Amino acid sequence: MSIPPTPAPPLQETPSEKRFAKNVLWNWAGVVVSLFTGFVLSPLIIRHAGADGYGIWALSFALVDYYWFLDFGFRSATVKYVAHYAATGEAERIGEVLSTSLVYAGGFAAVIVLVVGTFLPRIVGFFQVAPAYRFTFTVLLSLITLSWCTGAVLGLFQISLEAVQRFDITNRIAVGTTAVRAIAQAALLFGGFGLIPLGAATIGSQVLGYVLNFVWFRKLFGRVRISPRLASRAMLKQLGGFGIHSFFVTISTQLQNQSAPILIGHFLPAAFTGFYNLPMRLVQYTAEFVGRIAVVTNASAAALAAKEQAAALKQLGIYANRYSLVIFLPMAILLGVQGEQFLVLWVGPAVAHYSAQVLPILLAGYVIAVVGQLSSGMLLIGMGRHQGYARGMVTETVLGFVLLPLVIPRWGIVGAAWVGALLMIANRGCYLAFLTSQALRLVIWEYAAQVYVRPLLSAIPAAAISVALKRSVLPGTSWVQIALAAAVAGLSYYPVALFFAIDGEHRRAVFSAVRRRLAG
């Protein structure tokens, strides 16, 4: 059945710095809500379900991420070509892209439901799950699987909105559905309900988001026809040719994020999955602020590449990464100095005893590799020059699978953290920087210096002040002290970075925007 044509679809304009900044701000709004709800709900789940219950909860979501094995990069290819054809004004080609992607997504979603339904008892038996939690684990995994498969199909409408840089729409929806989910989960936890109703509430909010994104897609892409009859082998080949490399990137990222928790759950009691998952999620939640810059970078790079604007791409590659570091470093300083005290206040000393050993190791890896070069990966994907990036990610994943089973039984979650951090620094910190400098036609040392030197030098005074205050008046024994430490880290870093790490033209734009706001 076809979608009838109505108004003309939006065509992608050349990304401007102002528009880029607005899209990032909308993405941050979604991150703030997710960060807040995750911060509030994680200790609630631990308190009401226990460490084993939280481990089961984390393990269920970690397993589902492996379903991206069957995506083969079609989601990233859809973003690339929807952005490309929107920039060139080819509405018919957008319809062909989406029709082909929807047919493929429906097929691999059906395969996942069939495979999981067949092998579910064996999957549950692979892990050291206490008998009291086996039924809960089974039901949770089934529910989350169905939700993921629904999102694999309907989520294509959301990423189409993001491809034409309507992050304002997608993030309004994300904020609303996250708030609904958080309220429902908190009510269920305080009402004494278990993990299964909690999972049902999570899935209900996700489905609501899929529906709302589809409604907005219909409003904005009215002239784009979608029908199974428009799907074609030629477009399938085109999407697959681009997507196979981004598939390896996506799968490798998922495996890197989830292989340690999965293998910890196999070799150690389930509670240790939670002990490792908490600091990993804490770092990932805070890194999401810069991850949203990378999402916008992907769509912007695709539009710039379509119009062959090499100079703008070079600026995008340098500044997106540098400013990601500028934004993240005060949070890194706070977690590096007050991380153990933060965890004690957040989840209690018993859990913090284990999690605090992992936090600084993961944090170092994220600062150098993930934050410093995350936009580089998305830039290469947007440019269609991500083959080497894919090979590096696969190599990192394979080495992780070889080393983690050797390290975890002997050195536990601390050994797992060291393996992950060192591999990500070698690949995503060093090799990816080399690939990006080649794509932008820069010398590697020049590119690395422009990204890293100014943000890191700007952080020295803030780090010194934070350490001195922790040893004296702000030891981090209360949330008020943690909040004050966060304020000190930001106030002692951002003014220095504004004049030392931010480009003069961009700094003047910031001042101009502030003056306009104050005048208004």
QUIPE-V440115 format. One record per backbone hydrogen bond with DSSP energy under -0.5 kcal/mol. CO is the residue of the C=O (numbers start at 1). NH is the residue of the N-H. E is the energy in kcal/mol with one decimal. If there is no record, write none. Layout:
co->[CO,CO]
nh->[NH,NH]
e->[E,E]
//
This chain:
co->[2,7,7,16,17,18,19,20,21,22,23,24,25,26,27,28,29,30,31,32,33,34,35,36,37,38,39,40,41,42,43,44,45,46,49,50,51,52,53,54,55,56,57,58,59,60,61,63,64,65,66,67,68,68,71,73,74,75,76,77,78,79,80,81,82,83,84,85,85,89,90,91,92,93,94,95,96,97,98,99,100,101,102,103,104,105,106,107,108,109,110,111,112,113,114,115,116,119,120,121,122,123,124,127,128,130,130,131,133,134,135,136,137,138,139,140,141,142,143,144,145,146,147,148,149,150,150,151,153,154,154,155,156,157,158,159,160,161,162,166,166,167,168,169,170,171,172,173,174,175,176,177,178,179,180,181,182,183,184,185,186,187,188,189,194,195,196,197,198,199,200,201,202,203,204,205,206,207,208,209,210,211,212,213,214,215,216,217,220,221,222,223,226,227,227,228,232,233,234,235,236,237,238,239,240,242,242,243,244,245,246,247,248,249,250,251,252,253,254,255,256,258,259,260,261,262,263,264,265,269,269,270,270,271,272,273,274,275,276,277,278,279,280,281,282,283,284,285,286,287,287,288,289,290,291,292,293,294,295,296,297,298,299,300,301,302,303,304,305,308,309,310,311,312,313,314,315,316,317,318,319,320,321,322,323,324,325,326,328,328,329,330,331,332,333,334,335,338,339,340,341,342,343,343,344,348,349,350,351,351,352,354,354,355,355,356,358,359,360,361,362,363,364,365,365,366,366,367,369,370,373,374,375,376,377,378,379,380,380,381,386,387,388,389,390,391,392,393,394,395,396,397,398,399,400,401,403,403,404,405,407,407,407,408,411,411,412,413,414,415,416,417,418,419,420,421,422,423,424,424,425,426,427,430,431,432,433,434,435,436,437,438,443,444,445,446,447,448,449,449,452,453,454,455,456,456,457,458,459,460,461,462,463,464,465,466,467,469,469,478,479,480,481,482,483,484,485,486,487,488,489,490,493,494,495,496,497,497,503,504,505,506,507,508,509,510,511,512,513,514,515,516]
nh->[4,6,223,20,21,22,23,24,25,26,27,28,29,30,31,32,33,34,35,36,37,38,39,40,41,42,43,44,45,46,47,48,49,50,53,54,55,56,57,58,59,60,61,62,63,64,65,66,67,68,69,70,71,72,74,77,78,79,80,81,82,83,84,85,86,87,88,89,90,91,94,95,96,97,98,99,100,101,102,103,104,105,106,107,108,109,110,111,112,113,114,115,116,117,118,119,120,123,124,125,126,126,127,129,270,133,134,134,137,138,139,140,141,142,143,144,145,146,147,148,149,150,151,152,153,153,154,155,156,157,158,159,160,161,162,163,164,166,165,169,170,171,172,173,174,175,176,177,178,179,180,181,182,183,184,185,186,187,188,189,190,191,193,192,198,199,200,201,202,203,204,205,206,207,208,209,210,211,212,213,214,215,216,217,218,219,220,221,10,224,6,225,3,230,231,231,236,237,238,239,240,241,242,243,244,245,246,247,248,249,250,251,252,253,254,255,256,257,258,259,260,262,263,264,265,266,267,268,128,272,273,273,274,275,276,277,278,279,280,281,282,283,284,285,286,287,288,288,289,290,291,292,293,294,295,296,297,298,299,300,301,302,303,304,305,306,307,309,308,310,313,314,315,316,317,318,319,320,321,322,323,324,325,326,327,328,329,330,331,332,333,334,335,336,337,338,339,342,343,344,345,346,347,348,348,352,353,354,354,355,356,357,358,358,359,360,362,363,364,365,366,367,368,369,370,371,372,372,373,374,377,378,379,380,381,382,383,384,385,384,390,391,392,393,394,395,396,397,398,399,400,401,402,403,404,405,406,407,408,409,410,411,412,412,414,415,416,417,418,419,420,421,422,423,424,425,426,427,428,429,430,431,432,434,435,436,437,438,439,440,442,441,447,448,449,450,451,452,453,454,456,457,458,459,459,460,460,462,463,464,465,466,467,468,469,470,471,472,474,482,483,484,485,486,487,488,489,490,491,492,493,494,497,498,499,500,501,502,507,508,509,510,511,512,513,514,515,516,517,518,519,520]
e->[-0.6,-0.5,-0.7,-2.7,-2.4,-2.1,-2.5,-2.2,-2.4,-2.2,-2.1,-2.4,-1.7,-1.4,-1.9,-3.0,-1.7,-2.1,-3.3,-2.5,-2.5,-2.6,-2.4,-2.1,-3.0,-2.0,-0.6,-0.9,-2.7,-2.1,-2.5,-2.5,-3.0,-1.7,-0.9,-2.4,-2.1,-2.2,-2.2,-2.8,-2.5,-2.3,-1.6,-2.0,-2.3,-1.5,-1.1,-1.6,-2.2,-1.3,-1.8,-1.9,-1.4,-0.7,-1.6,-2.2,-2.1,-2.2,-2.5,-2.5,-2.5,-2.3,-2.1,-2.7,-1.9,-1.9,-1.7,-0.6,-2.7,-0.9,-1.4,-1.9,-1.8,-2.5,-2.6,-2.4,-2.1,-2.4,-2.6,-1.9,-2.2,-2.9,-2.4,-1.6,-2.3,-2.1,-1.7,-1.7,-2.0,-2.1,-2.0,-2.6,-2.8,-2.1,-1.6,-2.4,-1.0,-2.2,-2.4,-2.0,-0.9,-0.8,-1.2,-2.0,-0.8,-2.3,-0.6,-1.0,-2.8,-2.3,-2.5,-2.8,-2.4,-1.8,-2.7,-2.7,-1.8,-2.0,-2.1,-2.5,-2.4,-2.0,-2.3,-2.1,-1.0,-0.6,-2.5,-2.1,-1.4,-1.5,-0.6,-2.1,-1.2,-1.5,-1.9,-1.8,-1.2,-2.7,-1.9,-0.6,-1.7,-2.2,-1.4,-2.1,-2.1,-2.7,-2.3,-2.7,-2.3,-2.1,-2.1,-2.5,-2.7,-2.4,-2.3,-2.8,-2.6,-2.3,-2.2,-2.5,-2.6,-1.5,-2.5,-1.3,-1.2,-2.4,-2.2,-2.2,-1.8,-2.2,-2.4,-1.9,-1.7,-2.5,-1.9,-1.8,-2.1,-2.2,-2.2,-2.3,-1.9,-2.1,-2.0,-2.2,-2.2,-1.4,-2.1,-2.9,-0.9,-1.2,-0.7,-0.6,-0.7,-1.8,-0.5,-1.0,-2.1,-2.5,-2.2,-3.1,-2.4,-2.6,-1.7,-3.2,-2.2,-0.7,-1.0,-2.9,-1.5,-1.6,-3.0,-3.1,-2.1,-2.4,-2.5,-2.8,-2.7,-2.3,-2.3,-3.1,-0.5,-2.4,-2.8,-2.7,-2.2,-1.1,-2.6,-2.8,-1.5,-1.8,-0.5,-1.2,-1.1,-1.9,-2.1,-2.5,-2.3,-0.8,-1.6,-3.1,-2.3,-2.3,-2.4,-3.3,-1.9,-2.5,-1.1,-0.6,-1.2,-0.7,-2.1,-1.9,-0.6,-1.7,-1.7,-1.9,-2.4,-2.1,-1.5,-2.5,-3.0,-1.9,-1.8,-2.6,-2.8,-1.9,-1.2,-2.0,-1.1,-1.1,-1.7,-2.1,-2.0,-2.3,-2.4,-1.7,-2.7,-2.0,-0.7,-2.4,-2.7,-1.1,-1.9,-2.1,-2.3,-2.1,-2.4,-0.5,-0.8,-2.0,-2.7,-2.3,-2.5,-2.5,-2.3,-3.1,-1.0,-2.6,-2.3,-2.2,-2.2,-2.1,-2.9,-0.7,-1.3,-2.4,-1.9,-0.5,-1.0,-2.3,-2.6,-0.9,-0.5,-1.1,-1.6,-0.7,-2.1,-2.5,-1.9,-1.7,-2.3,-2.4,-1.9,-2.5,-0.9,-3.5,-0.5,-0.9,-1.3,-1.3,-1.3,-1.5,-2.3,-2.5,-2.1,-2.6,-2.1,-0.9,-2.7,-0.8,-2.1,-2.0,-2.3,-2.1,-2.3,-2.2,-2.3,-2.1,-2.7,-2.4,-1.9,-2.2,-1.7,-2.5,-2.8,-0.6,-0.7,-2.0,-2.9,-0.5,-0.8,-3.4,-0.5,-2.1,-0.7,-1.3,-1.8,-2.0,-2.0,-2.2,-2.2,-2.6,-2.4,-2.0,-2.1,-2.0,-2.1,-2.3,-1.1,-1.4,-1.3,-1.6,-2.5,-1.9,-2.3,-2.5,-2.3,-2.0,-2.3,-2.2,-3.3,-0.8,-2.7,-2.8,-2.3,-2.1,-1.6,-3.0,-1.2,-0.6,-2.2,-2.5,-2.0,-0.8,-0.6,-0.5,-1.1,-0.6,-2.6,-2.3,-2.5,-2.3,-2.3,-2.2,-2.4,-2.0,-1.7,-0.8,-3.5,-2.0,-2.7,-2.4,-2.6,-2.3,-2.3,-2.6,-2.4,-2.3,-3.0,-2.3,-0.8,-2.5,-2.7,-2.6,-1.1,-1.8,-2.6,-1.5,-2.8,-2.3,-1.7,-2.1,-2.4,-2.4,-2.3,-2.3,-2.4,-2.3,-2.1,-2.6,-2.6,-2.3]
//
